[in-house]
Amino acid sequence: RFVPKRMVPFSFPLSRCALWDPVPVGDVIGAHITYYRNPRLSLVEKTLRLAYRHAKQNEKKSFSCFLLGTLAVDEDGEGVTLTIDRFDPGREV
């Protein structure tokens, strides 16, 4: 739902580990998705509620989970839409 008066920015927490080596290699190039496409993020409300409930019930200050979805190019070819529609709390091990 789009409610412009109530929209607030959100940010993801900092991570203690990375999946790649952050040391730059080679020349700098621009590869930002918004350079060529107009991105949109669509989040199913049920998925957000499940993630929120899991976070409230978790006794740890931080926890791991997965948000799963699909990435699709719009019919006109001008934009991409990321639709997040599944929540996976993951495993502790």
Steps between C-alpha positions, in 0.01 A plus 500: 500500500621846415430757773727800427429681829608202709801379304823493697848403383645170620851363512653159543724428798876489453644155445799352678598275211509539123453246225781647289842658536446880521843586358458675159641321196537666158361823363187668636186454291139604558258210525207641696162353413333844497731616221309289246174411674239647733495263801194424711480298821182313581469334841205276588345614829471144632875450451581821686270403788662154527848653511390757759338232721811283476723794597283583802496138619873453459686545827830588335580856407585398142399198296529364146214455257425501128259709297432323170341632186519554128662759277317581176545748216185704433310445175617832356862409573557824691486372856567207728284382788629308801208321664574360845234247588655239729664501843735227619628526858794274414674266740718566800762243388 
